[in-house]
């Protein structure tokens, strides 16, 4: 069971390791024991991509075990709680990239596919990703040279575009993103940034310059659930993280998530999760 501290779930900043917004390396064992113990459960303030060339590895991402069997690609969004579990003869590319380098065209697609899990790669796709990763590694090593950073940024955007393309095809969607999908992805992205302060569906509609009825119809058509459902799910997912990974009191968690009334927060948690916050913590944290 991972250790938890009262203050918060650890957040790893890419800027602490790489001032140019990119970290990339080829690893022979993506998740060895030392790496797993050193990292533990944490969040990142950046995107993580894993291109698996051989073997298999497992990660826990927001309470879901993700099993990657090569050849495959997988990514973790900024803010998702994750930790490595184990691996078997795993090798491949590890890429950490600043959100600003991903590009506005591809971020909504990646955010919309966040629950898709690992996507399998064909031999040709794996070859293309490996080639681009080698170029990224070379550009990162030459970051001090003239014009190297714009080149590196373009390569990161190209990589993100390839990932978005793989996941879009894997999900069986049309190559052209329809308006409804784009609106839903934009809503989910706004929700991830504002859920602590914006609790009303009308707030999101107003922020997106849409009528509430149109936003509701669009989100429900694309996901099966209305806007209010996703607001509750996003908030309660964070509540589950804090209950599991920290020792904050239920009252402290309620306030941190934007609820002035801890009793109301507890009722809402039970409605969504089917357990009270105390019952959830007692059942799962030890």
N, C-alpha and C positions, 0 to 999 in steps of 0.2 A: 504494500500500500504506500503511495507516495506521501512524503511528509508535507505538512501544510503549515503555513505561518499565518498569524492573525491579520497582518497588515494587508496583504493582497496576493493574488496570483502573480508570480514573477513575469515581467515583461522584458523580453530581450530586444535591444535596439540594434539595428543594423549599423547605425552611425558609429556605435562604439567599436565596431570591428572593421568597418569599411567606409571611409568618408566619401567614396565615389558612388555609393548606392548599389554596389554589386559585390557579391561574394560567390565564387564558383570554384569547385574542385571535384576531381574524380576520386572516389573512395572505393577501396576494395571490400570494406565491410561497412555498409551504411549505418548499422546499428550494433556496434560492439558493446560489451558490457560497460566499459568505462564511459563511453558516450552516453549511454542510457542513464547511468547513475549520476553523471555530471549535469545533464540537462533536466531530468525530472519533468513534471508537468509544468508547462509554461505557455505563454503567448509570445508571439513575435509582432513587431510593428511593421512587418513587411511580408511579402509573398515568399513562400518556400515551394520550390519545385524539385521533384525527384524523378530522374529518368533512369529506370531500372534496366540494366543490360543483362545481368545474370542473377540467378538465385531468387530469393523471396525475403520479404520483411513485413513486419506488422507494426502498425501505429494505432494509438487510441486518439481519436479526434472528436472532441465534444461528445464523449461517452459512446462513440461508435468505433468498433475495431475495424480498421481498414487493412486488408491483406493485399499486398502487392506481389505479384508473381511476374517475373520478367518474360518477355519485354513489355514494359508498361510505363505509363507516366502518371504522376499524381501531384497534387498541389494542396497547400494549406493557405487559407486566406489570413490576412492580418487580423489579429484578435481572437482567432480560434484557439481554444486550449488543446494542447496536444502533447504527447510524449511517445517515445519509442518503446516498443515492447521487446521484440527479439528479431532475429534474422537468421537466414541459412544461406551461406555462400553468396551473399548479396554484393553486387558491385554496380556502380553507375555514377551518374552525375548529380551533384547537389548544387542547387542554385538558390541564392537568397537575393531578392531584388526589391528595391524601393518602389513603393506604389506609384510614385511619380513617373517612373520609367516604363510602366506597363502600357500606358496609353489609354485614353478615354474610350477608344473604339472597342477595346478588348476587355476592359474591367467589368462592364455589365455582363458580358457573356460568362466570364469566369465566376463572377458572384452568383449568377443564376444557376450555374452547374455545381455549386459547392457541395451538394449532397450526392453527386453522381458516383463518387468513389473512383478508384483507379481506372484508367482507360487503357485498353490493350493497344499495342503498336504492331504494325506490320514490320517486316524486315526492312522495307524501304523507308518507312517512317523512322524507325530506330536509327538507321544509317544517317538520315537527314538531321535528326536531333543531335546525334553524336558529333557530326561535322560542325554544326552550329555551336555546340557547346565548346568544342576545341577553339573555334574562332573567338568566342566570348572569353575563354580563359586567356588567350593570347592578348586580346584587347585590354583585359583587366590588368595584365602584367605590364602593359605598355601605357598605363593611364597617364603617365607624366609627359608623354610625347605630344607634340602639337597635333591638334585635331583628333586625338585619340578618344577623348570623352564623347564627342558627338557620334563618332563611329560606334563606340560601345553602347551608347544609348539607343542607337538605331538597331543594333543587333539584339538588345534586350526586347525592344518592341517587336522585332521580327519573331523572336522566340515566343513571346506571349501570343502573337497572332497564330503561330503554328499550334500552340496548345489549345487556344480557343477553337481553332478549326477541327482539331482531333475530337474535342469534347462535343462540339456541335454535331459532327457526323456520328459520334458514338451515341448521342441522345436521339438520333434519328430525325433531326430537325432539318428544315430546308436551309440551304446555305444563306439565303437572304433573310435577315432577322426581321420579322414582321413587327408592326407597330405595337401590338399588344404585348409581345415578348419584351420589347425594348422598354415599354412603360413599366412592366412588372419588374424587370431587372433594376430600373432606376428607382422604383419604390423600395425594393429590398436593400439597395445600397444606401438610400436615405434613411431607412429604418435602422440599419446597422450603426449609423452615425448618430442618430437622434433619439433612439428609443427611451433613453433615460429622462428626457425632458418633454418629448412629444408623445402623449398617450391617446390622443383623439384621432380617429380616421380623418376627420375634417381638417386637422392640422396638416396632414400629409397631402391631401388634395389641394389645399390652398398653397402649400409650398411648391407643388408641382404644376400649379396653374391649370388644374383640372377640376371638373365638378366631382363631388363625392360619389355620386351615382355611377359616373363613368369609370372612375378609378376602381370602385368596388367591383363593377361588372368585369372590368379588364383583368384585375388580379384574380378574381374567382374563376374566370374562364381559363386562365393560364395555370392556376395552381390547385383549383378545387375548393379554395377557402377565401373568405372575404378579408379585407384589410384588418379588421379588428382581431381576427384570429392570429394573424402574423405579428401584430403588435404584442399580443399576450405571449405568443410563443417565443419571440425574441427576448422579451423581458424575463420570462420564467426560465429560459435556457441559461441566461446569465445568473439568475438566482440559484439554479442548480449547481452551477460552477462554484459560486461563492460558498454555498452550503457544504459542498464536497471538499473543495481545495483550501478553504480558509477557516479560521475560527471566529470570524465576525459573528456577533449576535444577530438574531433574526431582526431585531429593531434596527441595527446598524445596516444590515443588508437592505431592508426596506427603504431607509433614507438614501442609501447609495444609489438605489435604482429609481429614485424620484417619487417615492410614495411617502407622504407626510403622515399617513395613518397606517401604522404597522398591522393593525387588526384587519384592515381592508386588504392589505398586501397578503396576509396569511390566508384570508378567504379566497382571494383570487388564485393564489398558488395551489390551494387544495382543489379548486375548480379545474385548473389546467392539468395538474400532475396527479390528482386523486389521492394525495397525501398532504398532511400539513407540513410546513417547513421543518418542524421538529421531528416528525415521523420520518421524513425523507433523510434528514441528517443521521438519525439513529440507525436507520436501516442500511445506508450505503457507505457511510464514511469510515466505519471500522470493520 
